[in-house]
Amino acid sequence: MNSIRVGCCGFPVNREKYFKKFELVEIQSTFYQPMDIEKAEELRDEANSIKPNFEFSVKAFQVITHPISSPTYKKLKKPFGKAENFGYFKSTKEVHDAYELTREIAHILNSKIILFQTPPSFVESKENIESLTAFFHSIKKEFVFVWEPRGLWSSKTLKRIAEDTKLVIGVDPFKGKAFGELNYFRLHGLPGYNLKYRYSYEDFAKLANFCDKKENYVLFNNLNMLRDSLSFISFLKKRQVKKKDGMGKC
């Protein structure tokens, strides 16, 4: 039977309430600025005290993926080397150091998954493919690495990259095709990138069908993420009960 873990991108409620309701969260703050070791340890211990099997996935530091022109750097709190060396998986000290910081936090949180999200400007090109593949071949495969491309890429190229680098291609399943050893779905609203969107029962039925026999991580990233993620968990439980009832009938 397929495994489906459901959570949010970030904490839509205070952490204690969240840990009681969910088994998974994607840490967003690490994208803007990696947290201090002490804060990571505190977060891990707080989760373990409420739910020992709680899982964190970590969003990689933006210095790895985003050029300095990205507006997301407005939230960068501390200087970090030469800005011209940021982003696009460049073979620079800054990108290497940014990954080491991300890696350290992921280890402290006992994370299985690190997510790398690239901006719309990181489109399919020979240079970008070479930089990305060189980066992932250069680091130890001690996590499941998920890459969520926001730019234009063909499914054929994404599949080839996934096979070559052992990457998981993270997608919004309503908009793209996933590749890799597991499914990592990030829900941004419909029809396009619409954070105000509220998912319907019909959407949940489609979403459940996207989840195949592999492990499935389903993370809501819209303004209604708390409501929608809890509703989807409820939907899955009801569906499981119906399946069991159906199996018991002659």
C-alpha positions as CSV (number, residue, x, y, z in Angstrom):
1,M,0.0,0.0,0.0
2,N,1.3,3.5,-0.8
3,S,2.4,5.7,2.0
4,I,1.1,9.3,2.1
5,R,2.5,11.9,4.5
6,V,0.8,15.3,4.6
7,G,2.0,18.6,6.0
8,C,2.5,22.3,5.3
9,C,5.3,24.4,4.0
10,G,6.1,26.3,7.2
11,F,4.1,26.5,10.4
12,P,0.5,28.0,9.9
13,V,-0.1,27.7,13.7
14,N,2.1,27.6,16.7
15,R,4.5,24.7,16.8
16,E,3.0,22.8,19.7
17,K,-0.4,22.7,18.0
18,Y,1.2,21.8,14.7
19,F,3.2,18.9,16.1
20,K,0.0,17.4,17.6
21,K,-1.9,17.6,14.3
22,F,0.8,16.6,11.8
23,E,3.7,14.2,11.2
24,L,5.6,16.3,8.6
25,V,6.6,19.9,8.0
26,E,8.8,21.6,5.4
27,I,11.1,24.1,7.0
28,Q,11.0,27.4,5.1
29,S,13.2,29.7,7.2
30,T,16.3,27.8,6.1
31,F,15.9,29.1,2.6
32,Y,16.2,32.7,3.6
33,Q,18.9,32.2,6.4
34,P,20.0,28.9,8.0
35,M,18.9,28.8,11.6
36,D,21.5,28.6,14.4
37,I,22.5,25.1,15.6
38,E,20.9,25.8,19.0
39,K,17.6,26.7,17.4
40,A,17.6,23.6,15.2
41,E,18.3,21.4,18.3
42,E,15.5,23.1,20.2
43,L,13.1,22.6,17.3
44,R,14.0,18.9,17.0
45,D,13.7,18.3,20.7
46,E,10.3,20.1,20.9
47,A,8.9,17.9,18.1
48,N,10.3,14.7,19.6
49,S,8.7,15.5,23.0
50,I,5.3,15.6,21.3
51,K,5.6,13.2,18.4
52,P,8.8,11.1,18.3
53,N,8.3,10.1,14.7
54,F,7.8,13.7,13.4
55,E,9.6,14.4,10.2
56,F,11.2,17.6,8.9
57,S,12.2,18.3,5.3
58,V,14.5,21.2,4.8
59,K,14.4,23.9,2.1
60,A,18.0,24.6,1.0
61,F,19.6,28.0,1.5
62,Q,18.9,30.4,-1.4
63,V,22.6,31.1,-2.0
64,I,22.7,27.7,-3.7
65,T,19.9,28.3,-6.1
66,H,19.0,32.0,-6.4
67,P,21.1,34.8,-7.9
68,I,21.5,38.0,-5.9
69,S,18.9,39.7,-8.1
70,S,16.1,37.6,-6.4
71,P,13.8,39.7,-4.2
72,T,14.1,36.9,-1.6
73,Y,17.4,38.2,-0.5
74,K,15.6,41.0,1.3
75,K,15.3,38.5,4.1
76,L,19.0,37.6,4.2
77,K,20.1,38.7,7.7
78,K,23.8,38.3,7.5
79,P,26.5,39.0,4.8
80,F,27.6,35.8,2.9
81,G,30.6,36.2,0.8
82,K,30.6,37.6,-2.7
83,A,27.0,38.2,-4.0
84,E,28.1,37.7,-7.7
85,N,28.9,34.0,-6.8
86,F,25.4,33.2,-5.6
87,G,22.9,30.9,-7.2
88,Y,22.3,28.5,-10.1
89,F,24.4,25.8,-8.4
90,K,27.6,27.6,-9.4
91,S,30.9,26.0,-8.5
92,T,31.8,28.7,-6.0
93,K,32.9,28.8,-2.3
94,E,29.7,30.6,-1.5
95,V,27.5,27.9,-3.0
96,H,29.6,25.1,-1.3
97,D,29.4,26.9,2.1
98,A,25.7,27.4,1.7
99,Y,25.2,23.7,1.1
100,E,27.3,22.8,4.2
101,L,25.1,25.0,6.3
102,T,22.0,23.4,4.9
103,R,23.5,19.9,5.4
104,E,24.3,20.6,9.0
105,I,20.8,21.7,9.9
106,A,19.3,18.8,8.0
107,H,21.4,16.4,10.1
108,I,20.4,18.1,13.4
109,L,16.7,17.8,12.4
110,N,17.2,14.1,11.4
111,S,15.8,15.1,8.0
112,K,15.5,12.6,5.2
113,I,14.8,15.2,2.5
114,I,16.4,18.5,1.3
115,L,14.5,20.5,-1.1
116,F,16.2,22.7,-3.7
117,Q,13.9,25.2,-5.4
118,T,15.1,27.2,-8.3
119,P,13.6,30.5,-9.6
120,P,11.7,31.0,-12.9
121,S,14.8,32.4,-14.4
122,F,16.6,29.1,-14.0
123,V,15.4,27.7,-17.3
124,E,16.4,24.7,-19.4
125,S,19.8,25.4,-21.0
126,K,23.1,23.6,-21.5
127,E,24.9,25.8,-18.9
128,N,22.2,25.3,-16.3
129,I,22.0,21.5,-16.8
130,E,25.8,21.3,-16.5
131,S,25.9,23.4,-13.3
132,L,23.1,21.5,-11.7
133,T,24.4,18.0,-12.6
134,A,28.0,18.9,-11.5
135,F,26.7,20.2,-8.2
136,F,24.7,17.0,-7.3
137,H,27.5,14.7,-8.5
138,S,29.9,16.6,-6.2
139,I,28.0,16.2,-2.9
140,K,27.5,13.0,-0.9
141,K,24.2,11.3,-1.4
142,E,23.3,11.2,2.3
143,F,19.8,12.6,1.9
144,V,17.0,12.4,-0.7
145,F,17.5,15.5,-2.8
146,V,14.4,17.0,-4.2
147,W,14.6,19.7,-7.0
148,E,11.6,21.9,-7.7
149,P,12.1,23.8,-10.9
150,R,10.0,26.9,-11.4
151,G,11.4,27.7,-14.9
152,L,10.5,26.1,-18.2
153,W,11.8,22.6,-18.5
154,S,10.7,19.7,-20.7
155,S,9.6,16.4,-19.1
156,K,12.1,14.6,-21.2
157,T,15.0,16.6,-19.8
158,L,13.7,16.4,-16.2
159,K,13.4,12.6,-16.5
160,R,17.0,12.4,-17.8
161,I,18.4,14.6,-15.0
162,A,16.5,12.6,-12.4
163,E,18.0,9.4,-13.7
164,D,21.5,10.8,-14.0
165,T,21.7,12.5,-10.6
166,K,19.3,10.4,-8.6
167,L,17.3,13.5,-7.9
168,V,13.6,13.6,-7.1
169,I,11.7,16.1,-9.3
170,G,9.3,17.9,-7.0
171,V,6.2,19.3,-8.6
172,D,2.7,20.5,-8.0
173,P,1.0,17.3,-9.4
174,F,-1.8,19.3,-10.9
175,K,0.7,21.1,-13.2
176,G,3.7,18.8,-13.8
177,K,5.0,15.2,-13.8
178,A,7.1,13.9,-10.9
179,F,10.2,11.7,-11.3
180,G,12.4,9.9,-8.9
181,E,12.3,7.4,-6.0
182,L,9.4,9.1,-4.2
183,N,6.8,11.7,-4.9
184,Y,7.3,15.2,-3.4
185,F,4.3,17.3,-4.1
186,R,4.0,21.0,-3.3
187,L,0.5,22.4,-3.7
188,H,0.4,26.1,-4.7
189,G,-3.2,26.5,-5.7
190,L,-5.1,26.3,-9.0
191,P,-5.3,27.0,-11.9
192,G,-1.9,28.7,-11.7
193,Y,0.2,29.9,-8.8
194,N,-2.8,31.0,-6.7
195,L,-2.1,31.1,-2.9
196,K,-5.7,32.1,-2.1
197,Y,-7.1,28.9,-3.6
198,R,-9.0,26.5,-1.5
199,Y,-8.9,22.9,-2.5
200,S,-12.2,21.0,-3.1
201,Y,-13.3,17.5,-2.5
202,E,-12.9,16.8,-6.2
203,D,-9.3,18.2,-6.0
204,F,-8.6,15.8,-3.0
205,A,-9.8,12.9,-5.0
206,K,-7.5,13.8,-7.9
207,L,-4.6,14.4,-5.5
208,A,-5.1,11.0,-3.9
209,N,-4.9,9.4,-7.3
210,F,-1.6,11.1,-8.0
211,C,-0.1,9.3,-5.0
212,D,1.2,6.0,-6.4
213,K,2.8,3.0,-4.8
214,K,5.9,5.0,-3.9
215,E,6.3,7.1,-0.8
216,N,4.3,10.3,-1.2
217,Y,5.0,13.6,0.5
218,V,2.1,16.1,0.1
219,L,2.8,19.6,1.3
220,F,0.4,22.5,1.0
221,N,1.9,25.9,0.3
222,N,-1.2,28.1,0.0
223,L,-2.8,30.6,2.4
224,N,-5.4,28.0,3.4
225,M,-2.7,25.3,4.0
226,L,-3.9,24.5,7.5
227,R,-7.5,23.9,6.5
228,D,-6.6,22.1,3.2
229,S,-4.0,19.8,4.7
230,L,-6.3,18.8,7.6
231,S,-9.1,18.3,5.2
232,F,-7.0,16.1,2.9
233,I,-5.9,14.0,5.9
234,S,-9.6,13.5,6.8
235,F,-10.4,12.7,3.2
236,L,-7.7,9.9,3.2
237,K,-8.9,8.4,6.4
238,K,-12.5,8.3,5.1
239,R,-11.3,6.8,1.9
240,Q,-9.4,4.1,3.8
241,V,-12.5,3.2,5.8
242,K,-14.6,2.9,2.7
243,K,-12.0,0.6,1.1
244,K,-12.0,-1.7,4.2
245,D,-15.8,-1.8,4.3
246,G,-15.8,-2.7,0.6
247,M,-13.3,-5.5,1.1
248,G,-15.5,-6.9,3.9
249,K,-18.6,-7.3,1.7
250,C,-19.4,-10.5,-0.1
